[in-house]
Amino acid sequence: MIPDLSIVNNFECQQNYEPVCCIPFEIIANPTKAGINTSDAVLKVTDNGTEPWDALVFDLGAVINLSTKNQLKIKIYSTKAVPLLAKLEGGTSGPKEVWGAITTADAWTEYTFDFSDQAAANHKKIVLFFNGGAADGTATDIYYIDDLKWE
């Protein structure tokens, strides 16, 4: 099978780029196969909700081509609504942050981050901050993610 490099990771057969740090994560069986996500495997992320800037980092190892596919999409299952920050960094361009929010609890929801203004930029990493900027969670906040991709 030829890999589709617009898929960052679907945690099954298209694991083109793996998370490299900085919060605990593991691929597990999907605990809630329902709605928009009936896939078998997902990434379980354990975020220290008392630390506002701990993050999950995907290092793509090369410049991300954003010339045509620059909408970052991710499916998330969370038990609570929290801020979510997506950031591009690690290249010769300055970092770019796009704020969003996990708005739906207890259901798989797809979120989109618009990086179209970065079409000519030079970034190599995708950084996700769950409950970004806030310190009102617990030391073991759990989020499930799947189908991280560019469209």
ROSE-4610 file (N, C-alpha, C; in Angstrom, 1 decimal, always signed):
// ROSE-4610
residu = [M/M/M/I/I/I/P/P/P/D/D/D/L/L/L/S/S/S/I/I/I/V/V/V/N/N/N/N/N/N/F/F/F/E/E/E/C/C/C/Q/Q/Q/Q/Q/Q/N/N/N/Y/Y/Y/E/E/E/P/P/P/V/V/V/C/C/C/C/C/C/I/I/I/P/P/P/F/F/F/E/E/E/I/I/I/I/I/I/A/A/A/N/N/N/P/P/P/T/T/T/K/K/K/A/A/A/G/G/G/I/I/I/N/N/N/T/T/T/S/S/S/D/D/D/A/A/A/V/V/V/L/L/L/K/K/K/V/V/V/T/T/T/D/D/D/N/N/N/G/G/G/T/T/T/E/E/E/P/P/P/W/W/W/D/D/D/A/A/A/L/L/L/V/V/V/F/F/F/D/D/D/L/L/L/G/G/G/A/A/A/V/V/V/I/I/I/N/N/N/L/L/L/S/S/S/T/T/T/K/K/K/N/N/N/Q/Q/Q/L/L/L/K/K/K/I/I/I/K/K/K/I/I/I/Y/Y/Y/S/S/S/T/T/T/K/K/K/A/A/A/V/V/V/P/P/P/L/L/L/L/L/L/A/A/A/K/K/K/L/L/L/E/E/E/G/G/G/G/G/G/T/T/T/S/S/S/G/G/G/P/P/P/K/K/K/E/E/E/V/V/V/W/W/W/G/G/G/A/A/A/I/I/I/T/T/T/T/T/T/A/A/A/D/D/D/A/A/A/W/W/W/T/T/T/E/E/E/Y/Y/Y/T/T/T/F/F/F/D/D/D/F/F/F/S/S/S/D/D/D/Q/Q/Q/A/A/A/A/A/A/A/A/A/N/N/N/H/H/H/K/K/K/K/K/K/I/I/I/V/V/V/L/L/L/F/F/F/F/F/F/N/N/N/G/G/G/G/G/G/A/A/A/A/A/A/D/D/D/G/G/G/T/T/T/A/A/A/T/T/T/D/D/D/I/I/I/Y/Y/Y/Y/Y/Y/I/I/I/D/D/D/D/D/D/L/L/L/K/K/K/W/W/W/E/E/E]
num = [1/1/1/2/2/2/3/3/3/4/4/4/5/5/5/6/6/6/7/7/7/8/8/8/9/9/9/10/10/10/11/11/11/12/12/12/13/13/13/14/14/14/15/15/15/16/16/16/17/17/17/18/18/18/19/19/19/20/20/20/21/21/21/22/22/22/23/23/23/24/24/24/25/25/25/26/26/26/27/27/27/28/28/28/29/29/29/30/30/30/31/31/31/32/32/32/33/33/33/34/34/34/35/35/35/36/36/36/37/37/37/38/38/38/39/39/39/40/40/40/41/41/41/42/42/42/43/43/43/44/44/44/45/45/45/46/46/46/47/47/47/48/48/48/49/49/49/50/50/50/51/51/51/52/52/52/53/53/53/54/54/54/55/55/55/56/56/56/57/57/57/58/58/58/59/59/59/60/60/60/61/61/61/62/62/62/63/63/63/64/64/64/65/65/65/66/66/66/67/67/67/68/68/68/69/69/69/70/70/70/71/71/71/72/72/72/73/73/73/74/74/74/75/75/75/76/76/76/77/77/77/78/78/78/79/79/79/80/80/80/81/81/81/82/82/82/83/83/83/84/84/84/85/85/85/86/86/86/87/87/87/88/88/88/89/89/89/90/90/90/91/91/91/92/92/92/93/93/93/94/94/94/95/95/95/96/96/96/97/97/97/98/98/98/99/99/99/100/100/100/101/101/101/102/102/102/103/103/103/104/104/104/105/105/105/106/106/106/107/107/107/108/108/108/109/109/109/110/110/110/111/111/111/112/112/112/113/113/113/114/114/114/115/115/115/116/116/116/117/117/117/118/118/118/119/119/119/120/120/120/121/121/121/122/122/122/123/123/123/124/124/124/125/125/125/126/126/126/127/127/127/128/128/128/129/129/129/130/130/130/131/131/131/132/132/132/133/133/133/134/134/134/135/135/135/136/136/136/137/137/137/138/138/138/139/139/139/140/140/140/141/141/141/142/142/142/143/143/143/144/144/144/145/145/145/146/146/146/147/147/147/148/148/148/149/149/149/150/150/150/151/151/151]
x = [+0.8/+0.0/+0.9/+0.5/+1.3/+0.7/+1.6/+1.1/+0.6/-0.5/-1.1/-0.5/+0.5/+1.2/+0.4/-0.8/-1.7/-2.3/-2.2/-2.6/-1.4/-1.5/-0.4/-0.3/-1.5/-1.6/-3.1/-3.5/-4.8/-4.7/-3.5/-3.2/-3.6/-3.8/-4.0/-3.0/-3.4/-2.5/-1.8/-2.2/-1.5/-0.9/+0.2/+0.9/+2.2/+2.0/+3.1/+4.0/+3.5/+4.3/+3.8/+4.7/+4.3/+4.5/+3.8/+4.1/+5.5/+6.2/+7.5/+7.7/+6.8/+6.8/+5.6/+5.3/+6.0/+5.0/+3.9/+3.0/+2.7/+2.3/+2.1/+1.0/+1.3/+0.4/+0.6/-0.5/-0.4/-1.5/-1.3/-2.3/-3.1/-4.4/-5.2/-6.4/-7.2/-8.5/-9.4/-10.2/-11.1/-12.1/-12.2/-13.1/-14.5/-14.8/-16.1/-16.3/-16.5/-16.7/-18.1/-18.3/-19.6/-19.6/-20.7/-20.8/-19.8/-19.0/-18.1/-16.8/-16.6/-15.4/-15.6/-15.7/-15.8/-14.5/-13.4/-12.1/-11.7/-10.9/-10.5/-9.5/-8.6/-7.5/-7.5/-7.1/-7.0/-5.8/-5.5/-4.4/-5.0/-4.6/-5.0/-3.9/-4.3/-3.4/-3.7/-2.7/-2.9/-2.2/-3.0/-2.6/-2.6/-1.5/-1.6/-2.3/-3.6/-4.4/-4.1/-3.1/-2.6/-1.4/-0.9/+0.2/-0.4/-0.4/-1.1/-0.5/+0.8/+1.5/+2.2/+1.8/+2.3/+1.6/+2.3/+1.8/+2.2/+1.4/+1.7/+2.3/+3.4/+4.2/+4.4/+4.1/+4.4/+5.4/+6.6/+7.7/+7.7/+7.4/+7.3/+8.6/+9.7/+11.0/+11.4/+10.4/+10.6/+9.6/+9.8/+8.8/+7.5/+6.4/+5.1/+4.6/+4.2/+3.7/+2.2/+2.0/+0.7/+0.2/+0.8/+0.4/-1.1/-1.5/-2.9/-3.7/-3.0/-3.8/-3.3/-4.1/-3.6/-4.7/-5.7/-6.7/-6.3/-5.9/-5.6/-6.9/-7.1/-8.4/-8.0/-8.7/-8.5/-9.8/-10.0/-11.2/-10.7/-11.6/-11.3/-12.5/-12.2/-13.3/-12.8/-13.6/-13.2/-14.4/-14.1/-15.2/-15.6/-14.9/-15.2/-14.8/-15.4/-15.1/-13.9/-12.9/-11.7/-11.1/-10.2/-9.5/-8.6/-8.3/-7.4/-6.6/-5.3/-4.4/-3.6/-3.7/-2.8/-1.8/-0.5/+0.6/+1.5/+2.0/+3.0/+4.3/+5.4/+6.7/+7.8/+9.1/+10.2/+10.9/+10.5/+11.1/+11.8/+12.0/+12.6/+11.6/+10.3/+9.3/+9.0/+8.5/+8.1/+6.9/+6.7/+5.6/+4.2/+3.2/+1.9/+0.9/+0.1/-0.9/-2.3/-3.1/-4.5/-5.3/-6.1/-6.9/-8.2/-8.6/-9.9/-10.4/-11.4/-11.9/-12.6/-12.4/-13.2/-14.5/-15.5/-16.8/-17.9/-17.6/-18.5/-17.9/-18.6/-18.1/-18.8/-18.1/-18.7/-19.2/-18.5/-18.9/-17.7/-17.4/-16.4/-16.8/-15.9/-16.2/-14.9/-15.1/-14.0/-13.8/-12.6/-12.2/-11.3/-11.4/-10.5/-9.8/-8.5/-7.7/-7.2/-7.4/-7.1/-5.7/-4.8/-3.5/-3.2/-4.3/-4.1/-3.2/-3.1/-2.1/-0.7/-0.4/+0.9/+1.3/+0.6/+0.9/+2.3/+3.0/+4.4/+5.4/+4.9/+5.7/+6.5/+7.5/+8.4/+8.2/+7.4/+7.2/+7.5/+7.9/+8.2/+7.4/+6.8/+6.1/+4.7/+3.9/+2.5/+2.5/+2.0/+2.0/+0.5/+0.0/-1.3/-1.3/-2.0/-2.1/-3.6/-3.8/-5.2/-5.4/-6.5/-6.7/-5.6/-5.2/-4.1/-4.3/-3.3/-3.3/-4.1/-4.7/-5.5/-4.8/-5.0/-4.5/-5.6/-6.8/-7.9/-8.3/-7.5/-7.8/-7.2/-7.1/-6.5/-5.1/-4.3/-3.0/-3.1/-4.3/-4.5/-5.7/-5.9/-7.0/-6.7/-7.8/-7.6/-8.4/-7.7/-8.3/-8.0/-8.9/-8.7/-8.7/-7.7/-7.6/-7.5/-7.9/-7.9/-7.9/-7.4/-7.5/-7.0/-5.7/-5.1/-4.6/-5.1/-4.8/-4.9/-4.3/-4.3/-5.3/-6.2/-7.1/-7.1]
y = [-1.2/+0.0/+1.2/+2.2/+3.5/+4.4/+4.9/+5.7/+7.1/+7.5/+8.8/+9.7/+10.5/+11.4/+12.6/+12.8/+13.8/+13.3/+12.0/+11.5/+11.5/+12.2/+12.3/+10.9/+10.5/+9.2/+8.9/+7.7/+7.2/+6.1/+5.8/+4.9/+3.5/+3.2/+1.9/+1.6/+1.6/+1.3/+2.5/+3.7/+4.9/+5.6/+5.1/+5.7/+6.4/+7.4/+8.0/+8.8/+9.4/+10.2/+9.9/+9.5/+9.2/+10.3/+10.4/+11.4/+11.1/+12.2/+12.0/+12.4/+13.2/+13.6/+14.4/+15.0/+15.3/+14.9/+14.3/+13.8/+12.3/+11.6/+10.1/+9.8/+8.9/+8.4/+7.0/+6.3/+4.9/+4.6/+3.8/+3.3/+2.2/+2.4/+1.4/+1.1/+0.0/-0.3/+0.9/+1.3/+2.4/+2.1/+2.9/+2.6/+2.9/+3.7/+4.2/+4.2/+3.0/+2.8/+3.2/+4.5/+5.0/+6.3/+6.7/+8.0/+8.1/+9.1/+9.3/+8.5/+7.8/+7.0/+5.6/+4.7/+3.3/+2.5/+3.2/+2.5/+1.7/+0.7/-0.2/+0.4/+1.3/+1.8/+3.3/+3.9/+5.3/+5.6/+6.9/+7.2/+7.8/+7.2/+7.6/+8.6/+9.8/+10.8/+11.2/+11.1/+11.5/+12.9/+13.9/+15.2/+15.6/+16.3/+16.8/+18.2/+18.1/+19.3/+20.4/+20.2/+21.2/+22.0/+21.5/+22.1/+22.7/+24.1/+24.7/+24.5/+24.2/+24.1/+22.8/+21.7/+20.4/+20.0/+19.3/+19.1/+17.7/+17.4/+16.2/+16.7/+16.2/+16.7/+15.6/+16.0/+15.1/+15.8/+15.2/+15.8/+15.1/+15.8/+15.2/+15.0/+15.6/+15.4/+16.1/+16.8/+17.6/+18.7/+19.6/+20.7/+20.2/+20.7/+20.3/+21.1/+20.4/+21.1/+21.5/+22.8/+23.4/+24.1/+23.9/+24.7/+24.3/+23.1/+22.7/+22.1/+21.4/+20.8/+21.5/+22.4/+23.2/+23.3/+22.4/+22.3/+21.1/+21.3/+20.2/+19.7/+18.4/+17.8/+16.7/+16.6/+15.7/+15.3/+14.0/+13.5/+13.4/+13.8/+13.8/+13.3/+12.5/+12.1/+12.5/+13.3/+13.9/+13.9/+13.8/+13.8/+15.2/+16.2/+17.6/+18.5/+19.7/+20.8/+21.5/+21.7/+22.4/+23.2/+24.2/+24.8/+23.8/+24.0/+23.2/+24.1/+24.0/+24.8/+23.9/+24.2/+23.5/+24.5/+24.0/+24.9/+24.2/+25.0/+24.5/+25.2/+24.5/+25.0/+24.2/+24.5/+23.6/+23.8/+24.8/+25.1/+26.4/+27.0/+28.3/+29.5/+29.2/+30.2/+30.3/+31.4/+31.5/+30.6/+30.3/+29.4/+30.0/+29.2/+29.6/+28.9/+29.6/+29.0/+29.3/+28.3/+28.4/+27.8/+28.7/+28.3/+27.7/+26.7/+26.1/+25.6/+24.8/+24.3/+22.9/+22.1/+20.8/+21.2/+21.2/+21.7/+20.6/+19.4/+18.3/+17.3/+17.0/+16.0/+14.6/+13.6/+12.2/+11.8/+12.3/+11.9/+12.2/+11.4/+11.7/+12.9/+13.8/+15.1/+15.4/+15.9/+16.3/+17.8/+18.2/+19.6/+19.9/+21.2/+21.7/+22.9/+22.9/+24.1/+24.6/+25.9/+26.5/+27.1/+26.5/+27.0/+27.5/+27.9/+28.3/+29.5/+30.3/+31.5/+31.1/+29.8/+29.2/+28.5/+28.6/+27.9/+27.9/+29.1/+29.2/+29.1/+28.8/+28.7/+27.4/+27.4/+26.3/+25.8/+24.7/+24.1/+22.6/+22.0/+20.6/+19.8/+20.6/+19.9/+20.4/+19.4/+19.7/+19.5/+20.6/+20.5/+20.7/+19.8/+20.0/+20.2/+21.2/+21.5/+21.3/+20.2/+19.9/+20.7/+21.4/+22.3/+23.4/+23.8/+24.7/+26.0/+26.4/+27.7/+27.6/+26.5/+26.4/+25.4/+25.6/+24.7/+24.2/+24.0/+23.7/+22.2/+21.4/+20.0/+19.1/+17.8/+16.9/+16.5/+15.9/+15.4/+14.3/+13.7/+12.6/+12.7/+13.9/+14.1/+13.2/+12.5/+11.6/+12.2/+12.1/+12.4/+11.3/+11.0/+10.0/+10.8/+10.5/+11.2/+10.1/+10.5/+9.7/+10.5/+9.9/+10.5/+11.9/+12.1/+13.4/+13.5/+14.5/+14.6/+16.0/+16.2/+17.4/+17.3/+18.3/+18.3/+19.7]
z = [+0.0/+0.0/+0.0/-0.8/-0.9/+0.2/+1.1/+2.2/+1.7/+2.3/+2.0/+3.1/+2.6/+3.6/+4.1/+3.6/+4.2/+5.5/+5.7/+7.0/+7.9/+8.9/+9.9/+10.6/+11.2/+11.8/+12.1/+11.7/+12.0/+13.1/+13.6/+14.7/+14.3/+13.0/+12.5/+11.4/+10.1/+9.0/+8.4/+8.7/+8.2/+9.4/+9.9/+11.0/+10.4/+9.5/+8.8/+9.7/+10.7/+11.7/+13.1/+14.0/+15.3/+16.3/+17.4/+18.4/+19.0/+19.3/+19.8/+21.3/+21.8/+23.2/+23.5/+24.5/+25.7/+26.9/+26.5/+27.5/+27.3/+28.3/+28.1/+27.0/+26.1/+25.1/+24.8/+24.3/+23.9/+22.9/+21.9/+21.0/+21.7/+21.8/+22.5/+21.6/+22.0/+21.3/+21.6/+20.6/+20.7/+21.8/+22.9/+24.0/+23.7/+22.6/+22.3/+20.8/+20.2/+18.8/+18.4/+18.1/+17.9/+17.1/+16.5/+15.8/+14.7/+14.6/+13.5/+13.6/+14.6/+14.8/+15.2/+14.3/+14.6/+14.3/+14.2/+14.0/+15.2/+14.9/+16.0/+17.0/+16.5/+17.4/+17.4/+18.6/+18.7/+19.6/+19.8/+20.7/+22.0/+23.1/+24.4/+24.9/+25.2/+25.7/+27.1/+28.0/+29.4/+29.6/+29.8/+29.9/+31.4/+31.9/+33.2/+33.1/+33.5/+33.4/+34.3/+35.2/+36.1/+35.5/+34.4/+33.7/+32.4/+32.3/+31.2/+29.8/+29.7/+28.4/+28.1/+28.8/+28.4/+27.1/+26.2/+24.8/+24.3/+23.2/+22.4/+21.1/+20.7/+19.6/+18.5/+17.3/+16.1/+15.4/+15.2/+14.4/+13.1/+12.0/+10.7/+10.0/+10.6/+10.2/+8.9/+8.3/+7.0/+7.0/+6.1/+6.0/+5.6/+6.3/+6.0/+4.8/+3.8/+2.5/+2.8/+3.0/+3.2/+2.0/+0.9/-0.3/-0.8/-0.6/-1.0/+0.1/+1.0/+2.1/+3.4/+3.9/+5.0/+6.1/+6.1/+7.2/+8.0/+9.2/+10.1/+10.8/+10.6/+11.1/+12.1/+13.2/+14.2/+14.9/+15.1/+15.9/+17.3/+18.2/+19.7/+20.4/+21.4/+22.4/+23.7/+24.4/+25.7/+26.6/+27.9/+28.9/+29.3/+28.8/+29.2/+28.1/+28.1/+27.1/+27.7/+26.8/+27.2/+26.0/+26.3/+25.2/+24.5/+23.2/+22.5/+21.5/+21.7/+20.8/+19.9/+18.6/+17.6/+17.2/+17.1/+16.8/+15.8/+14.9/+13.9/+14.3/+14.3/+14.7/+14.1/+14.5/+14.2/+12.9/+12.1/+10.8/+10.9/+9.7/+9.7/+9.8/+9.7/+10.0/+11.5/+11.9/+13.3/+13.5/+14.8/+15.1/+14.8/+14.5/+14.2/+15.1/+15.9/+16.8/+16.3/+16.4/+16.1/+17.3/+17.9/+19.1/+18.6/+19.3/+19.2/+20.5/+20.5/+21.8/+21.5/+22.5/+22.5/+23.1/+22.3/+22.6/+23.0/+22.6/+22.8/+23.7/+24.8/+25.7/+25.5/+25.7/+25.6/+24.2/+23.2/+21.8/+20.9/+20.0/+19.0/+18.2/+18.1/+17.3/+16.5/+15.3/+14.4/+14.5/+14.7/+14.8/+13.7/+13.2/+12.1/+12.5/+12.2/+12.4/+11.1/+10.8/+9.5/+9.5/+8.8/+8.6/+7.2/+6.5/+5.1/+4.9/+6.0/+5.9/+6.0/+6.2/+6.3/+5.1/+4.0/+2.8/+2.3/+2.5/+2.1/+3.2/+4.4/+5.6/+5.7/+6.6/+6.8/+8.2/+8.4/+9.7/+9.6/+10.7/+10.7/+11.8/+12.8/+13.9/+14.1/+14.5/+14.9/+16.4/+17.2/+18.6/+19.1/+19.9/+20.4/+21.9/+22.4/+23.8/+24.2/+24.9/+25.5/+26.7/+26.9/+28.0/+28.0/+26.8/+26.7/+27.4/+28.1/+28.8/+30.2/+30.5/+31.7/+32.7/+33.9/+34.9/+35.9/+35.3/+36.2/+36.0/+35.4/+35.3/+36.4/+36.1/+37.1/+36.5/+37.3/+36.8/+35.8/+35.6/+34.7/+33.8/+33.2/+32.2/+31.0/+30.5/+29.4/+28.2/+27.0/+25.8/+24.8/+23.9/+22.9/+21.5/+20.7/+19.4/+18.3/+17.1/+15.9/+14.7/+13.6/+12.2/+12.2/+12.6/+12.5/+11.0/+10.3/+8.9/+8.3/+7.2/+6.4/+5.3/+5.2/+4.0/+3.4]
